[in-house]
Amino acid sequence: MFANSMNLPYIEGDENTKLTKTQNSTIPKQTLTKWPKAFRSMMKIAGDWLTKLRDESVSRLNSGSQGVVLTCSALKRKYRDVIRVASYYNHSVFVHFVYLHASEETLLERVGARKGHFMGANMVHSQFGILEPPTKDETDVIQVDVSGSLEEVERDALAKIHNAIAKELARDS
């Protein structure tokens, strides 16, 4: 939704994990039955996975894109730091995270309403166990409450994103 609204390329992190066979595949049933173990393994390779996502984003910028929308579950600060490195190497790159804040109950309800999605209730709980919410010193994080309707969340997020970009551009000029 953000990428379309902002006319930017979109990189979806879950489509780039080692748990999917191809970009448009579904996760094999045998993987789903062993998901907690697979999820733990994925967390061990998260650094490599996030580095690849970061590098792909920078590659798109170097190819002339005015920006990139990357979605991934950077649940821990150290994972967000892997993405942040892009702006350390190239000061013309601005990194902003959109932290979609919701209660576990809200997410469990939404996951329960999904049909055919790999994320189950057990994964919501495990991700909350892993989550390190952004701290106040992570000034590149835009927090968005997702308890409202999709339209409200999108409107709020886009307004905050545009505001953050405007501040970066003003500071840079």
ABEGO torsion letter per residue (X at the ends): XAAAAAGBBBBBAAAABAABABAABBBBAAAAAAAAAAAAAAAAAAAAAAAAAAAAAAAAAAAGBABBBBBBBBABAAAAAAAAAAAAABAABBBBBBBBBBBAAAAAAAAAABBGBABBAAAAAAAAAABBBBBAABAABBBBBAABBAAAAAAAAAAAAAAAAAAAAAAAX
